[in-house]
Amino acid sequence: MTELQFHPIHGRLEEILTSLMHTREVAAHPSLAYTIRLVSEEIIANIIKYAYSQDSEAYLSLYLCDDNGAISIEFRDGGIPFNPLDKAEPDISLPPEQREIGGLGIFLVREMMDDVTYIYQDKENRLRITKKYA
């Protein structure tokens, strides 16, 4: 298991993504790199933008595990409690101008990952994504 800690996080999206992509777990599966980066970028950008106020002591912890044919990444932050899985799926059959704003990011995460779970525990948001590999 690899653990990455970032404090503060504002303005550090690219640094966090680069660190994530260079972990043992992700580097061992180059065929998953695009998917993991895209999904992780969406999650991390939303944490940076919405979880904390700009003047707060923002942190983000990532826990990676490569086990039983799957890579799991857990994103933990101490920001405002928010379960993105409670958000209704967007109606993608509508033209873009008729759709409600927001919700496409978590839709993308759900579509691209094999499993997505959320819990609020010990005053932390904990979003876990899992992607299986052959």
C-alpha angles and dihedrals in degrees: 000000000000123000123198123189126195125184120192104021106181110115093008103099096119093045091051092047092048091051091049094049091051095054118116091245097055098035090056091063110047091168088067096045097096094048094045093047095048095048094041092049090055093049096044094045090053092048091050093046103040114016098069140031113246093253097047129107094258121190137171128196124192124197117193127192130179107197141138095003097311141090116222125191122189117198114202126187135163095221131117110320107259131161107201090190090069089066112104115245113259120250099245091180089075121085111261094253091058097048124100115253115259135016099088093101097059088041088057091048092051093047096048100041128068093220134013123183136173134196134166107222135158090001092304136114107231117192115178124193124188130194121187123215132196 
